[in-house]
Amino acid sequence: MKVLFIISTDDGETIYNAMRLANVGVEKGDEVSVFMLGKGVMFEKSGSEQFDVIGQMNKYKGDFYV
């Protein structure tokens, strides 16, 4: 299956959960793309100790567009 995630928020919890779901798709063999839009491009500053956004980003092996 082909899946596209469009992330347009800088909320760390939302980005973290979207990337977790994207990683599950990749692990199951889906063709997953992530597109950061608007405030989403600030994802590097959105994480916290509870929501490891950068950790999920580093784990991600699909197409990524900023």
N, C-alpha and C positions, 0 to 999 in steps of 0.2 A: 504494500500500500504506500502511496505517496502522501506525506503529511507536511503541512507548512504551519509553523507557529509564528505569529506576528506579535511581538512584545512591544507595547507602547507606553509602558509605565516605568517609573523608577522605584516602585515599591519592592523592597528586597524579598519579602515573602512570596509575592506573586511571581517574580522572576525565578526564584529558587524552585517553586513548584512547577512552573512551566518547563524549566530545564530538566527537572527530574523526569517529567513525563516524556520529554523529547529523548532523553537517554534510554528510557524503557523501550521506546519505539525503535531506536537504533539497535538495541540489544536483541530485539525480536526480529530484526531483519528488515524493518520498514525503511523506506527512503525518506529521511526527515531533513527538513530545512528550517532554519530559524532566521527571522528577519527582525532586526531591532529598529524601531521607528520612534521618532519624537524623543520623549524622555527616556525611552528604553536604551538609548545609546550611552546613558550614564550608568550602565549596569556595574561597572567596576567600583563605583562608590556606593552601591545599593546594598551590599551584603552586610552581614553582621555575624557575630559568633554563632547565633542560633540558625541563621540562614546563610550557609556558605555558598554564595552565588558563584564566586570564582572557582571553587572546587567543582561545582556542577559544570561550569563552562569548560574547565580543563578536561573533564571526563568525556565531554561531548565529542563525537567523531563524525558528525554530519556536516552539511553545508551551512555556513554561518555568514550572514550579511549584516553589515552595520552601515 
